[in-house]
């Protein structure tokens, strides 16, 4: 499973980028996107996805 960033909620702050342990988040058309091939939802490393903790927008980063 992987997380995804909802374009309608993303403010392009970039807070999620620096906390991603798999470096799965990258800029995309002025916002950010999560690569589903490398996103692990931080399983085995943290109790919950670190990008969700870092994001200041409610329901911006959700399970894909």
Buried (B, 14 or more C-beta within 10 A) or exposed (E): EBBBBEEEBBEEBEBBBEBBEBEBBEEBEEBBBBBEEEBBBBEEEEEEBBBBBBBEBEEBBEEE
